[in-house]
Structures are given as structure tokens and as C-alpha cells.
Amino acid sequence: MLRLILYRHAKSDWSNPEGLDHDRWLAARGEDAARRMAAWIDGERLKPDLILCSTSLRTRLTLQA
């Protein structure tokens, strides 16, 4: 059976409102949420065959977890 998982990036850091949106880091809350979500995905044994991810920093950091 095919399964589609839509996964949004974790909470981003807005401490520098003048920075580029594409280069925004994760907030501490987002880093924690990304780690917890990664643990859940691992616990559910969800192993994607294909991942499509934005090139923005916050999405790559979320995926990295």
C-alpha cells in the first residue's frame, strides 16, 4: 500500500526579523519538536522511499532530525 506523509517544518526562529526567510533557523521549541517527531516516525517504522524537501534551512534542519 502506498502512503503519503505530509510533514511541515518545525517552529522557526524569528529572533532576527531582518534575516532572509529562506535562511531562518529552528527555534529551540522547533528543535525539540523535530527530535520528538523523528523518534515517533522511527517508532512507527516509517521508512520513506522518496523525500521531497524545500531548500530552506528550517526544512532541512527538520528533516535532519
Predicted model as a PDB file, atoms N, CA, C, CB and O in Angstrom, pLDDT in the B-factor column:
MODEL        1                                                                  
ATOM      1  N   MET A   1       0.831  -1.178   0.000  1.00 80.00           N  
ATOM      2  CA  MET A   1       0.000   0.000   0.000  1.00 80.00           C  
ATOM      3  C   MET A   1       0.883   1.252   0.000  1.00 80.00           C  
ATOM      4  CB  MET A   1      -0.949  -0.008   1.212  1.00 80.00           C  
ATOM      5  O   MET A   1       1.852   1.335   0.754  1.00 80.00           O  
ATOM      6  N   LEU A   2       0.545   2.207  -0.837  1.00 88.00           N  
ATOM      7  CA  LEU A   2       1.267   3.473  -0.869  1.00 88.00           C  
ATOM      8  C   LEU A   2       0.814   4.360   0.276  1.00 88.00           C  
ATOM      9  CB  LEU A   2       1.060   4.186  -2.213  1.00 88.00           C  
ATOM     10  O   LEU A   2      -0.348   4.330   0.681  1.00 88.00           O  
ATOM     11  N   ARG A   3       1.747   5.148   0.792  1.00 88.00           N  
ATOM     12  CA  ARG A   3       1.426   6.053   1.887  1.00 88.00           C  
ATOM     13  C   ARG A   3       2.082   7.399   1.597  1.00 88.00           C  
ATOM     14  CB  ARG A   3       1.901   5.476   3.263  1.00 88.00           C  
ATOM     15  O   ARG A   3       3.254   7.458   1.226  1.00 88.00           O  
ATOM     16  N   LEU A   4       1.338   8.454   1.765  1.00 92.00           N  
ATOM     17  CA  LEU A   4       1.847   9.811   1.591  1.00 92.00           C  
ATOM     18  C   LEU A   4       1.901  10.469   2.960  1.00 92.00           C  
ATOM     19  CB  LEU A   4       0.957  10.637   0.600  1.00 92.00           C  
ATOM     20  O   LEU A   4       0.903  10.518   3.679  1.00 92.00           O  
ATOM     21  N   ILE A   5       3.069  10.972   3.310  1.00 90.00           N  
ATOM     22  CA  ILE A   5       3.235  11.672   4.579  1.00 90.00           C  
ATOM     23  C   ILE A   5       3.566  13.124   4.257  1.00 90.00           C  
ATOM     24  CB  ILE A   5       4.356  11.008   5.467  1.00 90.00           C  
ATOM     25  O   ILE A   5       4.557  13.411   3.587  1.00 90.00           O  
ATOM     26  N   LEU A   6       2.739  14.025   4.735  1.00 92.00           N  
ATOM     27  CA  LEU A   6       2.997  15.456   4.590  1.00 92.00           C  
ATOM     28  C   LEU A   6       3.495  15.954   5.937  1.00 92.00           C  
ATOM     29  CB  LEU A   6       1.709  16.244   4.119  1.00 92.00           C  
ATOM     30  O   LEU A   6       2.829  15.785   6.958  1.00 92.00           O  
ATOM     31  N   TYR A   7       4.646  16.557   5.932  1.00 90.00           N  
ATOM     32  CA  TYR A   7       5.325  16.907   7.170  1.00 90.00           C  
ATOM     33  C   TYR A   7       5.796  18.350   7.064  1.00 90.00           C  
ATOM     34  CB  TYR A   7       6.518  15.945   7.456  1.00 90.00           C  
ATOM     35  O   TYR A   7       6.600  18.678   6.192  1.00 90.00           O  
ATOM     36  N   ARG A   8       5.309  19.199   7.933  1.00 92.00           N  
ATOM     37  CA  ARG A   8       5.663  20.614   7.918  1.00 92.00           C  
ATOM     38  C   ARG A   8       6.913  20.831   8.762  1.00 92.00           C  
ATOM     39  CB  ARG A   8       4.491  21.485   8.440  1.00 92.00           C  
ATOM     40  O   ARG A   8       7.176  20.089   9.709  1.00 92.00           O  
ATOM     41  N   HIS A   9       7.673  21.851   8.407  1.00 94.00           N  
ATOM     42  CA  HIS A   9       8.872  22.150   9.193  1.00 94.00           C  
ATOM     43  C   HIS A   9       8.490  22.503  10.625  1.00 94.00           C  
ATOM     44  CB  HIS A   9       9.672  23.305   8.551  1.00 94.00           C  
ATOM     45  O   HIS A   9       7.368  22.930  10.898  1.00 94.00           O  
ATOM     46  N   ALA A  10       9.433  22.319  11.521  1.00 94.00           N  
ATOM     47  CA  ALA A  10       9.216  22.644  12.929  1.00 94.00           C  
ATOM     48  C   ALA A  10       9.252  24.166  13.118  1.00 94.00           C  
ATOM     49  CB  ALA A  10      10.286  21.953  13.827  1.00 94.00           C  
ATOM     50  O   ALA A  10       9.578  24.910  12.193  1.00 94.00           O  
ATOM     51  N   LYS A  11       8.914  24.606  14.320  1.00 94.00           N  
ATOM     52  CA  LYS A  11       8.838  26.034  14.640  1.00 94.00           C  
ATOM     53  C   LYS A  11      10.151  26.739  14.307  1.00 94.00           C  
ATOM     54  CB  LYS A  11       8.495  26.234  16.127  1.00 94.00           C  
ATOM     55  O   LYS A  11      11.220  26.345  14.773  1.00 94.00           O  
ATOM     56  N   SER A  12      10.049  27.784  13.495  1.00 94.00           N  
ATOM     57  CA  SER A  12      11.254  28.517  13.089  1.00 94.00           C  
ATOM     58  C   SER A  12      11.541  29.665  14.039  1.00 94.00           C  
ATOM     59  CB  SER A  12      11.106  29.048  11.661  1.00 94.00           C  
ATOM     60  O   SER A  12      10.664  30.126  14.770  1.00 94.00           O  
ATOM     61  N   ASP A  13      12.777  30.111  14.013  1.00 94.00           N  
ATOM     62  CA  ASP A  13      13.265  31.183  14.893  1.00 94.00           C  
ATOM     63  C   ASP A  13      13.054  32.535  14.222  1.00 94.00           C  
ATOM     64  CB  ASP A  13      14.769  30.978  15.240  1.00 94.00           C  
ATOM     65  O   ASP A  13      13.527  32.770  13.110  1.00 94.00           O  
ATOM     66  N   TRP A  14      12.344  33.413  14.907  1.00 90.00           N  
ATOM     67  CA  TRP A  14      12.079  34.757  14.378  1.00 90.00           C  
ATOM     68  C   TRP A  14      12.853  35.817  15.143  1.00 90.00           C  
ATOM     69  CB  TRP A  14      10.584  35.067  14.433  1.00 90.00           C  
ATOM     70  O   TRP A  14      12.468  36.987  15.122  1.00 90.00           O  
ATOM     71  N   SER A  15      13.934  35.442  15.818  1.00 90.00           N  
ATOM     72  CA  SER A  15      14.681  36.408  16.625  1.00 90.00           C  
ATOM     73  C   SER A  15      15.371  37.474  15.770  1.00 90.00           C  
ATOM     74  CB  SER A  15      15.715  35.685  17.471  1.00 90.00           C  
ATOM     75  O   SER A  15      15.706  38.549  16.267  1.00 90.00           O  
ATOM     76  N   ASN A  16      15.581  37.177  14.491  1.00 85.00           N  
ATOM     77  CA  ASN A  16      16.178  38.157  13.582  1.00 85.00           C  
ATOM     78  C   ASN A  16      15.171  38.448  12.468  1.00 85.00           C  
ATOM     79  CB  ASN A  16      17.542  37.635  12.992  1.00 85.00           C  
ATOM     80  O   ASN A  16      15.216  37.817  11.413  1.00 85.00           O  
ATOM     81  N   PRO A  17      14.260  39.407  12.699  1.00 83.00           N  
ATOM     82  CA  PRO A  17      13.225  39.671  11.705  1.00 83.00           C  
ATOM     83  C   PRO A  17      13.754  40.237  10.388  1.00 83.00           C  
ATOM     84  CB  PRO A  17      12.225  40.616  12.274  1.00 83.00           C  
ATOM     85  O   PRO A  17      13.038  40.254   9.387  1.00 83.00           O  
ATOM     86  N   GLU A  18      14.993  40.694  10.389  1.00 84.00           N  
ATOM     87  CA  GLU A  18      15.571  41.257   9.167  1.00 84.00           C  
ATOM     88  C   GLU A  18      16.251  40.196   8.306  1.00 84.00           C  
ATOM     89  CB  GLU A  18      16.569  42.345   9.518  1.00 84.00           C  
ATOM     90  O   GLU A  18      16.629  40.476   7.168  1.00 84.00           O  
ATOM     91  N   GLY A  19      16.412  38.982   8.832  1.00 83.00           N  
ATOM     92  CA  GLY A  19      17.065  37.914   8.082  1.00 83.00           C  
ATOM     93  C   GLY A  19      16.175  37.404   6.957  1.00 83.00           C  
ATOM     94  O   GLY A  19      14.962  37.619   6.948  1.00 83.00           O  
ATOM     95  N   LEU A  20      16.797  36.739   6.031  1.00 90.00           N  
ATOM     96  CA  LEU A  20      16.047  36.162   4.917  1.00 90.00           C  
ATOM     97  C   LEU A  20      15.207  34.982   5.402  1.00 90.00           C  
ATOM     98  CB  LEU A  20      17.005  35.714   3.789  1.00 90.00           C  
ATOM     99  O   LEU A  20      15.675  34.160   6.190  1.00 90.00           O  
ATOM    100  N   ASP A  21      13.992  34.910   4.936  1.00 90.00           N  
ATOM    101  CA  ASP A  21      13.080  33.829   5.318  1.00 90.00           C  
ATOM    102  C   ASP A  21      13.683  32.466   4.986  1.00 90.00           C  
ATOM    103  CB  ASP A  21      11.724  33.994   4.611  1.00 90.00           C  
ATOM    104  O   ASP A  21      13.538  31.521   5.762  1.00 90.00           O  
ATOM    105  N   HIS A  22      14.345  32.355   3.862  1.00 94.00           N  
ATOM    106  CA  HIS A  22      14.921  31.088   3.402  1.00 94.00           C  
ATOM    107  C   HIS A  22      16.023  30.593   4.340  1.00 94.00           C  
ATOM    108  CB  HIS A  22      15.477  31.247   1.986  1.00 94.00           C  
ATOM    109  O   HIS A  22      16.281  29.391   4.413  1.00 94.00           O  
ATOM    110  N   ASP A  23      16.671  31.512   5.056  1.00 95.00           N  
ATOM    111  CA  ASP A  23      17.812  31.160   5.910  1.00 95.00           C  
ATOM    112  C   ASP A  23      17.465  31.092   7.394  1.00 95.00           C  
ATOM    113  CB  ASP A  23      18.919  32.158   5.709  1.00 95.00           C  
ATOM    114  O   ASP A  23      18.363  31.102   8.236  1.00 95.00           O  
ATOM    115  N   ARG A  24      16.197  31.023   7.722  1.00 94.00           N  
ATOM    116  CA  ARG A  24      15.768  31.022   9.119  1.00 94.00           C  
ATOM    117  C   ARG A  24      16.039  29.666   9.768  1.00 94.00           C  
ATOM    118  CB  ARG A  24      14.275  31.371   9.223  1.00 94.00           C  
ATOM    119  O   ARG A  24      15.719  28.619   9.207  1.00 94.00           O  
ATOM    120  N   TRP A  25      16.638  29.705  10.970  1.00 95.00           N  
ATOM    121  CA  TRP A  25      16.935  28.514  11.763  1.00 95.00           C  
ATOM    122  C   TRP A  25      15.686  28.043  12.490  1.00 95.00           C  
ATOM    123  CB  TRP A  25      18.065  28.794  12.768  1.00 95.00           C  
ATOM    124  O   TRP A  25      14.642  28.692  12.434  1.00 95.00           O  
ATOM    125  N   LEU A  26      15.800  26.916  13.171  1.00 96.00           N  
ATOM    126  CA  LEU A  26      14.723  26.437  14.035  1.00 96.00           C  
ATOM    127  C   LEU A  26      14.848  27.088  15.409  1.00 96.00           C  
ATOM    128  CB  LEU A  26      14.754  24.887  14.158  1.00 96.00           C  
ATOM    129  O   LEU A  26      15.951  27.332  15.896  1.00 96.00           O  
ATOM    130  N   ALA A  27      13.713  27.362  16.016  1.00 96.00           N  
ATOM    131  CA  ALA A  27      13.695  27.821  17.403  1.00 96.00           C  
ATOM    132  C   ALA A  27      13.995  26.624  18.297  1.00 96.00           C  
ATOM    133  CB  ALA A  27      12.315  28.478  17.775  1.00 96.00           C  
ATOM    134  O   ALA A  27      13.920  25.482  17.844  1.00 96.00           O  
ATOM    135  N   ALA A  28      14.330  26.870  19.547  1.00 96.00           N  
ATOM    136  CA  ALA A  28      14.601  25.766  20.489  1.00 96.00           C  
ATOM    137  C   ALA A  28      13.392  24.832  20.562  1.00 96.00           C  
ATOM    138  CB  ALA A  28      14.944  26.318  21.909  1.00 96.00           C  
ATOM    139  O   ALA A  28      13.541  23.611  20.594  1.00 96.00           O  
ATOM    140  N   ARG A  29      12.199  25.421  20.589  1.00 96.00           N  
ATOM    141  CA  ARG A  29      10.962  24.624  20.598  1.00 96.00           C  
ATOM    142  C   ARG A  29      10.858  23.760  19.338  1.00 96.00           C  
ATOM    143  CB  ARG A  29       9.727  25.547  20.709  1.00 96.00           C  
ATOM    144  O   ARG A  29      10.405  22.618  19.398  1.00 96.00           O  
ATOM    145  N   GLY A  30      11.278  24.310  18.208  1.00 96.00           N  
ATOM    146  CA  GLY A  30      11.244  23.568  16.954  1.00 96.00           C  
ATOM    147  C   GLY A  30      12.246  22.433  16.929  1.00 96.00           C  
ATOM    148  O   GLY A  30      11.951  21.355  16.412  1.00 96.00           O  
ATOM    149  N   GLU A  31      13.432  22.660  17.482  1.00 97.00           N  
ATOM    150  CA  GLU A  31      14.444  21.598  17.537  1.00 97.00           C  
ATOM    151  C   GLU A  31      13.931  20.430  18.368  1.00 97.00           C  
ATOM    152  CB  GLU A  31      15.772  22.132  18.126  1.00 97.00           C  
ATOM    153  O   GLU A  31      14.094  19.268  17.995  1.00 97.00           O  
ATOM    154  N   ASP A  32      13.307  20.755  19.503  1.00 97.00           N  
ATOM    155  CA  ASP A  32      12.747  19.702  20.358  1.00 97.00           C  
ATOM    156  C   ASP A  32      11.632  18.951  19.632  1.00 97.00           C  
ATOM    157  CB  ASP A  32      12.213  20.303  21.677  1.00 97.00           C  
ATOM    158  O   ASP A  32      11.579  17.722  19.667  1.00 97.00           O  
ATOM    159  N   ALA A  33      10.749  19.688  18.980  1.00 96.00           N  
ATOM    160  CA  ALA A  33       9.633  19.059  18.261  1.00 96.00           C  
ATOM    161  C   ALA A  33      10.136  18.183  17.123  1.00 96.00           C  
ATOM    162  CB  ALA A  33       8.676  20.127  17.714  1.00 96.00           C  
ATOM    163  O   ALA A  33       9.590  17.106  16.882  1.00 96.00           O  
ATOM    164  N   ALA A  34      11.176  18.634  16.418  1.00 96.00           N  
ATOM    165  CA  ALA A  34      11.731  17.848  15.310  1.00 96.00           C  
ATOM    166  C   ALA A  34      12.309  16.532  15.822  1.00 96.00           C  
ATOM    167  CB  ALA A  34      12.817  18.652  14.564  1.00 96.00           C  
ATOM    168  O   ALA A  34      12.127  15.488  15.196  1.00 96.00           O  
ATOM    169  N   ARG A  35      13.003  16.577  16.951  1.00 97.00           N  
ATOM    170  CA  ARG A  35      13.565  15.347  17.536  1.00 97.00           C  
ATOM    171  C   ARG A  35      12.454  14.394  17.976  1.00 97.00           C  
ATOM    172  CB  ARG A  35      14.476  15.687  18.738  1.00 97.00           C  
ATOM    173  O   ARG A  35      12.550  13.186  17.763  1.00 97.00           O  
ATOM    174  N   ARG A  36      11.395  14.939  18.594  1.00 97.00           N  
ATOM    175  CA  ARG A  36      10.294  14.085  19.037  1.00 97.00           C  
ATOM    176  C   ARG A  36       9.555  13.476  17.851  1.00 97.00           C  
ATOM    177  CB  ARG A  36       9.320  14.883  19.907  1.00 97.00           C  
ATOM    178  O   ARG A  36       9.151  12.314  17.896  1.00 97.00           O  
ATOM    179  N   MET A  37       9.380  14.253  16.800  1.00 95.00           N  
ATOM    180  CA  MET A  37       8.702  13.729  15.611  1.00 95.00           C  
ATOM    181  C   MET A  37       9.563  12.658  14.939  1.00 95.00           C  
ATOM    182  CB  MET A  37       8.388  14.874  14.612  1.00 95.00           C  
ATOM    183  O   MET A  37       9.040  11.650  14.462  1.00 95.00           O  
ATOM    184  N   ALA A  38      10.874  12.871  14.902  1.00 95.00           N  
ATOM    185  CA  ALA A  38      11.776  11.872  14.325  1.00 95.00           C  
ATOM    186  C   ALA A  38      11.692  10.565  15.114  1.00 95.00           C  
ATOM    187  CB  ALA A  38      13.233  12.398  14.307  1.00 95.00           C  
ATOM    188  O   ALA A  38      11.694   9.482  14.529  1.00 95.00           O  
ATOM    189  N   ALA A  39      11.620  10.669  16.431  1.00 97.00           N  
ATOM    190  CA  ALA A  39      11.504   9.465  17.263  1.00 97.00           C  
ATOM    191  C   ALA A  39      10.186   8.752  16.996  1.00 97.00           C  
ATOM    192  CB  ALA A  39      11.619   9.823  18.757  1.00 97.00           C  
ATOM    193  O   ALA A  39      10.142   7.522  16.958  1.00 97.00           O  
ATOM    194  N   TRP A  40       9.109   9.514  16.810  1.00 95.00           N  
ATOM    195  CA  TRP A  40       7.815   8.904  16.514  1.00 95.00           C  
ATOM    196  C   TRP A  40       7.841   8.199  15.160  1.00 95.00           C  
ATOM    197  CB  TRP A  40       6.706   9.964  16.537  1.00 95.00           C  
ATOM    198  O   TRP A  40       7.359   7.073  15.034  1.00 95.00           O  
ATOM    199  N   ILE A  41       8.400   8.857  14.153  1.00 94.00           N  
ATOM    200  CA  ILE A  41       8.490   8.264  12.812  1.00 94.00           C  
ATOM    201  C   ILE A  41       9.299   6.965  12.869  1.00 94.00           C  
ATOM    202  CB  ILE A  41       9.139   9.265  11.807  1.00 94.00           C  
ATOM    203  O   ILE A  41       8.932   5.964  12.254  1.00 94.00           O  
ATOM    204  N   ASP A  42      10.397   6.999  13.614  1.00 95.00           N  
ATOM    205  CA  ASP A  42      11.225   5.807  13.768  1.00 95.00           C  
ATOM    206  C   ASP A  42      10.454   4.708  14.503  1.00 95.00           C  
ATOM    207  CB  ASP A  42      12.524   6.147  14.525  1.00 95.00           C  
ATOM    208  O   ASP A  42      10.506   3.539  14.120  1.00 95.00           O  
ATOM    209  N   GLY A  43       9.741   5.095  15.555  1.00 97.00           N  
ATOM    210  CA  GLY A  43       8.959   4.130  16.321  1.00 97.00           C  
ATOM    211  C   GLY A  43       7.853   3.480  15.501  1.00 97.00           C  
ATOM    212  O   GLY A  43       7.509   2.319  15.723  1.00 97.00           O  
ATOM    213  N   GLU A  44       7.304   4.219  14.565  1.00 94.00           N  
ATOM    214  CA  GLU A  44       6.256   3.696  13.682  1.00 94.00           C  
ATOM    215  C   GLU A  44       6.842   2.925  12.493  1.00 94.00           C  
ATOM    216  CB  GLU A  44       5.379   4.844  13.175  1.00 94.00           C  
ATOM    217  O   GLU A  44       6.108   2.364  11.679  1.00 94.00           O  
ATOM    218  N   ARG A  45       8.164   2.910  12.411  1.00 94.00           N  
ATOM    219  CA  ARG A  45       8.892   2.233  11.319  1.00 94.00           C  
ATOM    220  C   ARG A  45       8.476   2.754   9.943  1.00 94.00           C  
ATOM    221  CB  ARG A  45       8.656   0.718  11.385  1.00 94.00           C  
ATOM    222  O   ARG A  45       8.286   1.986   9.000  1.00 94.00           O  
ATOM    223  N   LEU A  46       8.341   4.063   9.854  1.00 92.00           N  
ATOM    224  CA  LEU A  46       8.019   4.702   8.575  1.00 92.00           C  
ATOM    225  C   LEU A  46       9.337   5.030   7.870  1.00 92.00           C  
ATOM    226  CB  LEU A  46       7.142   6.002   8.783  1.00 92.00           C  
ATOM    227  O   LEU A  46      10.072   5.921   8.295  1.00 92.00           O  
ATOM    228  N   LYS A  47       9.617   4.322   6.823  1.00 90.00           N  
ATOM    229  CA  LYS A  47      10.860   4.496   6.067  1.00 90.00           C  
ATOM    230  C   LYS A  47      10.508   4.949   4.652  1.00 90.00           C  
ATOM    231  CB  LYS A  47      11.700   3.169   6.038  1.00 90.00           C  
ATOM    232  O   LYS A  47      10.194   4.120   3.798  1.00 90.00           O  
ATOM    233  N   PRO A  48      10.556   6.253   4.400  1.00 90.00           N  
ATOM    234  CA  PRO A  48      10.154   6.741   3.071  1.00 90.00           C  
ATOM    235  C   PRO A  48      11.110   6.294   1.973  1.00 90.00           C  
ATOM    236  CB  PRO A  48      10.068   8.257   3.078  1.00 90.00           C  
ATOM    237  O   PRO A  48      12.321   6.198   2.173  1.00 90.00           O  
ATOM    238  N   ASP A  49      10.536   6.026   0.819  1.00 92.00           N  
ATOM    239  CA  ASP A  49      11.335   5.716  -0.366  1.00 92.00           C  
ATOM    240  C   ASP A  49      11.782   6.986  -1.076  1.00 92.00           C  
ATOM    241  CB  ASP A  49      10.543   4.831  -1.327  1.00 92.00           C  
ATOM    242  O   ASP A  49      12.781   6.991  -1.795  1.00 92.00           O  
ATOM    243  N   LEU A  50      11.039   8.049  -0.870  1.00 94.00           N  
ATOM    244  CA  LEU A  50      11.321   9.311  -1.546  1.00 94.00           C  
ATOM    245  C   LEU A  50      10.970  10.456  -0.614  1.00 94.00           C  
ATOM    246  CB  LEU A  50      10.535   9.424  -2.879  1.00 94.00           C  
ATOM    247  O   LEU A  50       9.897  10.464  -0.010  1.00 94.00           O  
ATOM    248  N   ILE A  51      11.876  11.430  -0.494  1.00 95.00           N  
ATOM    249  CA  ILE A  51      11.622  12.629   0.297  1.00 95.00           C  
ATOM    250  C   ILE A  51      11.817  13.836  -0.603  1.00 95.00           C  
ATOM    251  CB  ILE A  51      12.557  12.701   1.547  1.00 95.00           C  
ATOM    252  O   ILE A  51      12.859  13.992  -1.239  1.00 95.00           O  
ATOM    253  N   LEU A  52      10.810  14.679  -0.647  1.00 96.00           N  
ATOM    254  CA  LEU A  52      10.902  15.951  -1.360  1.00 96.00           C  
ATOM    255  C   LEU A  52      10.918  17.035  -0.291  1.00 96.00           C  
ATOM    256  CB  LEU A  52       9.704  16.151  -2.390  1.00 96.00           C  
ATOM    257  O   LEU A  52       9.986  17.144   0.506  1.00 96.00           O  
ATOM    258  N   CYS A  53      11.975  17.831  -0.277  1.00 96.00           N  
ATOM    259  CA  CYS A  53      12.158  18.811   0.782  1.00 96.00           C  
ATOM    260  C   CYS A  53      12.581  20.146   0.192  1.00 96.00           C  
ATOM    261  CB  CYS A  53      13.195  18.322   1.803  1.00 96.00           C  
ATOM    262  O   CYS A  53      13.398  20.202  -0.727  1.00 96.00           O  
ATOM    263  N   SER A  54      12.025  21.206   0.724  1.00 96.00           N  
ATOM    264  CA  SER A  54      12.436  22.552   0.339  1.00 96.00           C  
ATOM    265  C   SER A  54      13.923  22.745   0.640  1.00 96.00           C  
ATOM    266  CB  SER A  54      11.586  23.617   1.078  1.00 96.00           C  
ATOM    267  O   SER A  54      14.492  22.016   1.453  1.00 96.00           O  
ATOM    268  N   THR A  55      14.535  23.697   0.005  1.00 96.00           N  
ATOM    269  CA  THR A  55      15.947  24.004   0.272  1.00 96.00           C  
ATOM    270  C   THR A  55      16.108  24.987   1.425  1.00 96.00           C  
ATOM    271  CB  THR A  55      16.609  24.570  -0.979  1.00 96.00           C  
ATOM    272  O   THR A  55      17.234  25.333   1.780  1.00 96.00           O  
ATOM    273  N   SER A  56      15.006  25.444   2.017  1.00 96.00           N  
ATOM    274  CA  SER A  56      15.120  26.385   3.129  1.00 96.00           C  
ATOM    275  C   SER A  56      15.805  25.701   4.313  1.00 96.00           C  
ATOM    276  CB  SER A  56      13.723  26.925   3.542  1.00 96.00           C  
ATOM    277  O   SER A  56      15.682  24.492   4.510  1.00 96.00           O  
ATOM    278  N   LEU A  57      16.515  26.490   5.081  1.00 96.00           N  
ATOM    279  CA  LEU A  57      17.292  25.950   6.199  1.00 96.00           C  
ATOM    280  C   LEU A  57      16.403  25.262   7.224  1.00 96.00           C  
ATOM    281  CB  LEU A  57      18.088  27.058   6.870  1.00 96.00           C  
ATOM    282  O   LEU A  57      16.735  24.170   7.686  1.00 96.00           O  
ATOM    283  N   ARG A  58      15.278  25.874   7.593  1.00 95.00           N  
ATOM    284  CA  ARG A  58      14.411  25.290   8.630  1.00 95.00           C  
ATOM    285  C   ARG A  58      13.837  23.943   8.213  1.00 95.00           C  
ATOM    286  CB  ARG A  58      13.272  26.245   8.959  1.00 95.00           C  
ATOM    287  O   ARG A  58      13.640  23.068   9.057  1.00 95.00           O  
ATOM    288  N   THR A  59      13.565  23.765   6.919  1.00 96.00           N  
ATOM    289  CA  THR A  59      13.039  22.470   6.480  1.00 96.00           C  
ATOM    290  C   THR A  59      14.137  21.416   6.456  1.00 96.00           C  
ATOM    291  CB  THR A  59      12.397  22.592   5.091  1.00 96.00           C  
ATOM    292  O   THR A  59      13.896  20.259   6.800  1.00 96.00           O  
ATOM    293  N   ARG A  60      15.337  21.807   6.054  1.00 96.00           N  
ATOM    294  CA  ARG A  60      16.445  20.843   6.041  1.00 96.00           C  
ATOM    295  C   ARG A  60      16.834  20.447   7.457  1.00 96.00           C  
ATOM    296  CB  ARG A  60      17.662  21.427   5.304  1.00 96.00           C  
ATOM    297  O   ARG A  60      17.191  19.294   7.694  1.00 96.00           O  
ATOM    298  N   LEU A  61      16.773  21.390   8.413  1.00 96.00           N  
ATOM    299  CA  LEU A  61      17.087  21.060   9.803  1.00 96.00           C  
ATOM    300  C   LEU A  61      16.023  20.148  10.399  1.00 96.00           C  
ATOM    301  CB  LEU A  61      17.216  22.338  10.641  1.00 96.00           C  
ATOM    302  O   LEU A  61      16.342  19.252  11.181  1.00 96.00           O  
ATOM    303  N   THR A  62      14.773  20.366  10.039  1.00 96.00           N  
ATOM    304  CA  THR A  62      13.693  19.485  10.494  1.00 96.00           C  
ATOM    305  C   THR A  62      13.913  18.081   9.968  1.00 96.00           C  
ATOM    306  CB  THR A  62      12.319  20.016  10.042  1.00 96.00           C  
ATOM    307  O   THR A  62      13.804  17.109  10.715  1.00 96.00           O  
ATOM    308  N   LEU A  63      14.220  17.971   8.692  1.00 94.00           N  
ATOM    309  CA  LEU A  63      14.456  16.679   8.078  1.00 94.00           C  
ATOM    310  C   LEU A  63      15.690  15.992   8.657  1.00 94.00           C  
ATOM    311  CB  LEU A  63      14.605  16.838   6.580  1.00 94.00           C  
ATOM    312  O   LEU A  63      15.705  14.772   8.818  1.00 94.00           O  
ATOM    313  N   GLN A  64      16.719  16.768   8.969  1.00 94.00           N  
ATOM    314  CA  GLN A  64      17.961  16.217   9.501  1.00 94.00           C  
ATOM    315  C   GLN A  64      17.715  15.454  10.819  1.00 94.00           C  
ATOM    316  CB  GLN A  64      18.988  17.347   9.721  1.00 94.00           C  
ATOM    317  O   GLN A  64      18.363  14.444  11.095  1.00 94.00           O  
ATOM    318  N   ALA A  65      16.776  15.957  11.615  1.00 89.00           N  
ATOM    319  CA  ALA A  65      16.477  15.271  12.899  1.00 89.00           C  
ATOM    320  C   ALA A  65      16.039  13.843  12.632  1.00 89.00           C  
ATOM    321  CB  ALA A  65      15.370  16.028  13.699  1.00 89.00           C  
ATOM    322  O   ALA A  65      15.744  13.102  13.570  1.00 89.00           O  
TER     323      ALA A  65                                                      
ENDMDL                                                                          
END                                                                             
